[in-house]
Amino acid sequence: MNLRERNKEATRVAIGDAALRLAIEQGPSGLALVRVHDIATTAGVSPRTYNNYFSSREEAICSFQADRSRQVGQALRDRPADEPFGQAVIAAVIALYTEPEPDRAGLRMIMMTPELAGEALKAFTMAEDPLAEAIAARTGMDAARDLFPAVTAAAVAGAIRVAGRRWLEAGSGVSFADTLRAALGCVVAAP
């Protein structure tokens, strides 16, 4: 990325981080109190700049999830070509979603708040097409014609969601990587 693109990305991340922090501070019952002006001020930008990046506070709060989802197809493409398929999928997803381990408070806010759950689902769904294309390329299939890439991508996205919920329920003794690895093992052959 050039300097301009890096600055735009840094602004997007700052706004998303500010939105999530404010949402956590207010809690699920106070989500309506999180205002665009407050998010923009906390991020150090104007409300107009905020509106250039996000169309709703829910989108801003869930932006880190959407950003990761956009990267999952590339994460699989970056795995070694000779790595077995299941191992490559698991390693790509584990690296993308667990380095660093998710913030429990942020993930809980997003996954357990009805107003945010739909936006989070949209973010997970965004991962499906790029992941299906990467799966098709890796397996020599046609993403537009063959079902395997699309179905597997949807199942992987579902496994990530379920792992997130299970990890939140399990308490602090279990790592997200272990929970995610177990969930993905239900979808693709475990290494």
N, C-alpha and C positions, 0 to 999 in steps of 0.2 A: 504494500500500500504506500502511496505517496503521502507527503505530510498533511495535505488537506484531508485525505481519507482517514488518516490516523486521528486527526483532530475531531472530525465528525464522529468517529467511532468512540473516542474518549468522551465527547459530549453526550452521546447516546447512553453510554455506560453510567456516566455520572447522574443523569436524569433517572435512569432505571434504579440505580442504587438508592438515590434519595427517595424515590417513590416507595420502594420496598421498606426502607428504614422508617419512614413516616407511617406506613400502614402497620408495621409491627408495633410501633409506639401506640397507635390508636387502638389496635386490636380489632378483631372481626366486627364487633358491634359499633366501632367508631369509624369504620371504613368511609362512610359518607363524609366524615370530617376532614378527610385528606383532600385538599383542594389543589388545583393546578398551580395557583399562585404560590402556595407553600412548597410544592415540589420544586418549582422553578427556582424559588429563592434558596432553598436548601442546596440545590445543584449549582447555584451560582450563574443561572441563565435567566433570560426574560421569559415571560409566559408565551410570547410569540415564538421564541426559539423552541420551547417545549412543544408547542403545537406543530412545529416543523418535523418533529420526530415521532410524536405519538398522538393518536386520535382519542384516547381515553386514558383515565388514570389506571384502569384495570390492565390495559395494554402495557403501560409503563411499569407497573408493579411486576408483571410477569415477563418483562423483557429479557431478563437473564436466561429464562427457560427457553424463550423463542430463539435467542441467539445460539444457545447450545444445540437446539433442534436443527437449525440450519446447517450446522457443521457435521452432523452425524454421517452423512453420505461421504463427505470428504475424509472423515476419520477412517472409514472402512477402506476407501481407495488408497490411503496412505499406508495401510498394512502391507507387509511383505507378500508378494505374489504367491510364494510357495507355502504360505501358512494355510493350514486347513480352514475351510470355510467357517465352521462353527467357532473355532478358536479365534479367527480374525474378527468376527462380529462381536464376540464377547470382549475381546481385548480393546477393540475400538470404542465400544460403548463405555466400558469401565474407565478407560483413560479420559474420555470426554466428560463423563458425568461425576467422576469421583476425585479428580485432581484439580482443585481441592475438594474435600468432602463438602457436600451441601450444608448450608446453614439450617439447622433444624427449625429455628423460629421462622425463618423466611419460607421454607418449604411447607411447614405446617400452615402458615398464613395462607399461602397460595392454594394448597390442596384441600384445606378444610373449610374455606370460606366460600359459600355458594356463589357470590358475585365474582370471585376470582377463578373458580373451578372451570368455568366455561372458557375463559381466556387461556388457562393452562392447557385444557384439552385442545384448543386451537393450536397452541404452540407445539404440543406433541404431534398433532396431525401434520404440521408443517414438515416434520422430519420424514414422513413416509415417502413422498415422491423422490427426494434426493437419495434416500437410502435404497429405495427400490431400484433406482438407476444404477447405483453402486453394486448392489447385489446382482443385477442382471449382467453388468460388465464383468464381475468376478466369476460368475457361473457360466458365462457364454450364452445367456438367454436374452430374449427380447422383452424389455420392460413393458412395451405396449401390448404385446401379444400373450406372453406367458404369465400365468397366475402366480407362480412361485415367488418372484421378486416382490410383488405388491403385497401378497398375503404375509410373507415373512417380515417385510418392513412394518406392516400394521401390527403384527404380533410382537415385534421387538419394541415398538412404541408403547404398546399395551403393557409389556413386561416392565418397562421403565416406570410407568405410572404405578403399577401394582407394587413394585419394589419400593417406591417412594412412600406409599401408604403403609406398607408393612414395616418399613424402617422406622417410621414415626411412631407406630404402635409398639414396636419392640423395646424401646428405651435406649439408653446410651451405651449399653454393653456390646451392641452388634454394629459392625462397620457397615456403611452404606455399600461399599464395594462387595462385601460378602453377600449382602441381601440381593444386590443387583445381579451378581454372578449366579446365584441360585435361581432367580427369576428367569434370567436369559437361558439358563440350562434347560428350562422347560420348553423353550422355543427352538433353540438350535443345539446341536450336539456340543456338550460341554467338553473342554479340553482335557 
